[in-house]
């Protein structure tokens, strides 16, 4: 599928609170569906944030720890378990484009939008690929410790190693949003401490999850640059930025939704 005949913008890594950066995904979808540019971006969570999966039970969270440690908590539109996004150990990205311009089959679309993610790993010298086999869950509420599946989990050692990246997709306003979290530096203790009863120790977490820094000699800025370059090359994007209107809409949406207890602490299956 040709992507280079469409207007794309690359928004280079920026640091924002989790509720705002999740709102920006929705705003980018509105922009793309309304005839504006499609978006590829890299972003950083500041402060560190626990993002809950769409149907995750809020009782799985250690709310007191998150409050005391200064960890934000928000809820994603995508499924899966909670992900602790360390402000320096995590690198996140999203790709947003009109649904009509992408494959209608979910997995075909997912694999297309993961192409730049795999390219970025290759640019860094990380041998990443889809999991070579299914593996059982270690702790269901934590996304990185859920069962691993060849259809959607990206692992080191050509798919035979440890999980490097969690990626998910949803549709909003006739647009597709795919976002993902990439581990630059694994922080097992900080990750596990966000959960009420992880039942998994740091050693087991380290056996399941790897960071880029564990595998290659690359600084965080090197890794960010690789993801920005891969996303830009894949989409032929020009460097761009948010408009003032987009930023204002994102702040309103963050207050109305992604910071709201009605959204963040809602019970599973609620709206």
C-alpha positions as CSV (number, residue, x, y, z in Angstrom):
1,X,0.0,0.0,0.0
2,X,1.5,3.3,-1.1
3,X,1.7,5.8,1.7
4,X,4.0,8.4,0.3
5,X,1.4,10.2,-1.9
6,X,-0.5,11.4,1.2
7,X,0.3,14.2,3.6
8,X,1.9,13.0,6.8
9,X,3.6,14.9,9.6
10,X,6.2,13.7,12.0
11,X,6.0,15.1,15.5
12,X,9.3,14.5,17.2
13,X,9.5,13.3,20.7
14,X,7.8,15.6,23.2
15,X,7.1,15.2,26.9
16,X,3.6,15.5,28.2
17,X,1.4,14.0,31.0
18,X,-0.2,10.7,30.2
19,X,-3.8,12.1,30.0
20,X,-2.8,14.7,27.5
21,X,-0.8,12.4,25.3
22,X,-3.7,9.9,25.2
23,X,-6.1,12.8,24.3
24,X,-3.7,13.8,21.5
25,X,-4.2,10.4,19.9
26,X,-7.9,11.2,19.6
27,X,-7.3,14.7,18.4
28,X,-5.0,13.4,15.7
29,X,-7.7,11.0,14.6
30,X,-10.2,13.9,14.3
31,X,-7.6,15.8,12.2
32,X,-6.9,12.9,9.9
33,X,-10.5,12.0,9.4
34,X,-11.4,15.7,8.7
35,X,-8.9,15.9,5.8
36,X,-5.9,17.2,7.7
37,X,-2.5,15.5,7.9
38,X,-2.0,12.0,9.1
39,X,0.4,11.8,12.1
40,X,3.4,9.8,13.1
41,X,4.9,10.8,16.4
42,X,7.2,9.8,19.2
43,X,6.4,10.8,22.8
44,X,7.6,10.7,26.4
45,X,5.4,10.3,29.5
46,X,6.2,13.0,32.1
47,X,5.7,12.3,34.9
48,X,5.9,8.5,34.7
49,X,2.5,7.1,34.1
50,X,0.6,3.8,34.5
51,X,-1.8,3.4,31.5
52,X,-4.6,0.9,32.1
53,X,-6.1,-1.2,29.4
54,X,-9.7,-0.4,28.3
55,X,-11.3,-3.2,30.3
56,X,-8.8,-3.4,33.2
57,X,-10.1,-3.7,36.7
58,X,-9.1,-0.6,38.7
59,X,-8.7,-2.9,41.8
60,X,-5.6,-4.3,40.2
61,X,-3.8,-1.0,40.7
62,X,-1.9,0.0,43.9
63,X,-3.4,3.5,43.9
64,X,-1.6,4.5,47.1
65,X,1.8,3.6,45.7
66,X,1.1,5.5,42.5
67,X,0.1,8.5,44.4
68,X,3.1,8.4,46.8
69,X,5.6,7.7,43.9
70,X,4.2,10.5,41.8
71,X,3.0,8.1,39.0
72,X,0.1,9.4,37.0
73,X,-2.7,6.9,36.1
74,X,-4.8,7.1,33.0
75,X,-6.8,4.6,30.9
76,X,-6.1,3.8,27.2
77,X,-8.7,3.3,24.5
78,X,-6.9,0.0,23.7
79,X,-7.2,-3.3,25.5
80,X,-4.6,-5.3,27.3
81,X,-3.2,-4.8,30.7
82,X,-1.5,-1.9,32.5
83,X,1.8,-0.5,31.3
84,X,4.1,1.5,33.5
85,X,5.7,4.2,31.2
86,X,8.8,5.3,32.9
87,X,9.7,8.9,32.1
88,X,13.1,7.9,30.8
89,X,12.9,4.1,30.4
90,X,9.9,4.2,28.0
91,X,9.8,5.4,24.3
92,X,6.3,5.6,22.9
93,X,4.9,6.2,19.4
94,X,1.6,6.5,17.6
95,X,0.5,6.3,13.9
96,X,-2.9,7.9,13.0
97,X,-4.5,7.8,9.5
98,X,-8.0,7.6,8.0
99,X,-9.4,4.1,8.2
100,X,-10.4,4.1,4.6
101,X,-6.8,4.4,3.6
102,X,-5.6,1.4,5.5
103,X,-6.3,-2.4,5.3
104,X,-9.7,-3.3,6.6
105,X,-8.5,-6.5,8.2
106,X,-7.3,-5.8,11.7
107,X,-4.1,-7.9,11.6
108,X,-3.1,-6.8,8.1
109,X,-3.5,-3.2,9.3
110,X,-1.6,-3.9,12.5
111,X,1.3,-5.5,10.7
112,X,1.5,-2.7,8.2
113,X,1.7,-0.1,11.0
114,X,4.3,-2.2,12.9
115,X,6.7,-2.1,9.9
116,X,8.4,1.1,11.1
117,X,8.7,-0.2,14.6
118,X,10.6,-3.3,13.4
119,X,12.7,-1.0,11.1
120,X,13.6,1.2,14.1
121,X,14.8,-1.9,16.0
122,X,16.9,-2.9,12.9
123,X,18.4,0.5,12.7
124,X,19.6,0.1,16.3
125,X,21.0,-3.4,15.7
126,X,18.3,-5.1,17.7
127,X,17.2,-8.4,16.3
128,X,13.4,-8.0,17.0
129,X,10.5,-9.9,15.4
130,X,7.1,-11.3,16.3
131,X,7.1,-14.0,19.0
132,X,8.1,-17.3,17.6
133,X,5.6,-19.2,19.8
134,X,2.8,-18.6,22.3
135,X,3.9,-18.3,26.0
136,X,1.6,-18.3,29.0
137,X,0.8,-15.2,31.1
138,X,2.7,-14.5,34.3
139,X,0.4,-11.8,35.6
140,X,-2.7,-10.9,33.6
141,X,-3.2,-7.2,34.8
142,X,0.3,-6.2,33.6
143,X,0.5,-5.9,29.8
144,X,4.1,-7.0,29.5
145,X,3.5,-10.1,31.6
146,X,0.4,-11.3,29.8
147,X,0.5,-14.2,27.4
148,X,2.8,-13.7,24.4
149,X,1.4,-14.4,20.9
150,X,3.1,-14.6,17.5
151,X,0.4,-12.4,16.0
152,X,1.2,-9.2,17.9
153,X,4.1,-9.3,20.4
154,X,7.6,-8.1,19.4
155,X,10.5,-9.9,21.1
156,X,14.3,-9.8,21.0
157,X,16.4,-12.6,19.5
158,X,14.4,-12.8,16.3
159,X,11.2,-13.5,18.3
160,X,12.7,-16.1,20.6
161,X,13.8,-13.8,23.4
162,X,12.2,-11.2,25.7
163,X,9.4,-8.8,25.1
164,X,10.5,-5.4,23.8
165,X,7.3,-3.6,22.8
166,X,3.6,-3.6,23.4
167,X,1.4,-2.3,20.5
168,X,-2.3,-1.9,20.1
169,X,-4.8,-0.4,17.8
170,X,-8.3,1.2,17.9
171,X,-10.6,3.2,15.6
172,X,-12.1,6.6,16.4
173,X,-13.8,9.2,14.1
174,X,-13.2,7.0,11.0
175,X,-9.5,6.9,11.7
176,X,-7.1,4.2,12.9
177,X,-4.9,4.9,15.9
178,X,-2.0,2.5,16.6
179,X,0.1,3.3,19.6
180,X,2.9,1.4,21.2
181,X,5.3,1.3,24.1
182,X,9.0,0.4,23.6
183,X,11.2,-0.4,26.5
184,X,14.5,1.4,26.4
185,X,15.6,0.6,29.9
186,X,13.6,-2.0,31.9
187,X,12.6,-1.0,35.4
188,X,11.1,-4.2,37.0
189,X,10.6,-2.8,40.5
190,X,8.9,0.4,39.4
191,X,6.7,-1.5,37.0
192,X,5.6,-4.2,39.5
193,X,5.0,-1.7,42.3
194,X,2.2,-0.1,40.4
195,X,0.1,-3.3,40.8
196,X,-1.9,-4.3,43.9
197,X,-0.8,-7.9,43.9
198,X,1.6,-8.7,41.0
199,X,2.6,-12.2,42.3
200,X,5.7,-11.9,40.2
201,X,9.2,-11.0,41.4
202,X,11.7,-8.8,39.7
203,X,13.7,-11.7,38.4
204,X,10.7,-13.2,36.6
205,X,9.9,-9.8,35.1
206,X,13.5,-9.4,33.8
207,X,13.3,-12.9,32.3
208,X,10.2,-11.8,30.3
209,X,11.0,-8.2,29.4
210,X,14.1,-6.6,27.9
211,X,15.1,-3.0,27.1
212,X,17.0,-1.7,24.2
213,X,19.8,-0.8,26.6
214,X,20.1,-4.4,27.6
215,X,20.8,-5.5,24.1
216,X,22.9,-2.8,22.3
217,X,25.1,0.1,23.1
218,X,22.7,2.9,22.2
219,X,21.8,6.0,24.2
220,X,18.2,6.9,24.7
221,X,18.6,9.8,22.2
222,X,20.0,7.3,19.7
223,X,16.9,5.1,20.2
224,X,14.5,8.0,19.9
225,X,16.2,9.2,16.7
226,X,15.9,5.7,15.2
227,X,12.2,5.6,15.8
228,X,11.7,9.0,14.4
229,X,13.7,8.2,11.3
230,X,11.9,4.9,10.8
231,X,8.4,6.5,11.1
232,X,9.3,9.4,8.8
233,X,10.8,7.1,6.2
234,X,7.9,4.7,6.3
235,X,5.3,7.5,5.8
236,X,7.5,10.0,3.9
237,X,6.4,12.5,6.6
238,X,7.6,16.1,6.8
239,X,8.4,17.4,10.3
240,X,5.4,19.1,11.8
241,X,3.7,20.2,15.0
242,X,0.4,20.4,16.7
243,X,-1.8,23.4,16.0
244,X,-2.9,25.6,18.8
245,X,-6.4,24.4,18.3
246,X,-5.4,20.8,18.6
247,X,-3.5,21.4,21.8
248,X,-6.5,23.2,23.3
249,X,-8.8,20.4,22.3
250,X,-6.4,17.9,23.8
251,X,-6.3,19.7,27.1
252,X,-10.1,19.9,27.3
253,X,-10.4,16.2,26.4
254,X,-7.8,15.3,29.0
255,X,-9.8,17.1,31.7
256,X,-13.1,15.7,30.6
257,X,-12.0,12.1,30.1
258,X,-8.4,10.9,30.7
259,X,-8.0,12.6,34.1
260,X,-11.5,11.8,35.2
261,X,-12.2,9.1,37.7
262,X,-15.3,8.2,35.7
263,X,-13.0,7.1,33.0
264,X,-9.8,6.0,34.8
265,X,-11.4,4.2,37.7
266,X,-14.5,2.8,35.9
267,X,-15.4,-0.8,36.5
268,X,-14.7,-3.4,33.7
269,X,-17.3,-3.2,30.9
270,X,-18.4,0.3,31.9
271,X,-18.5,3.1,29.4
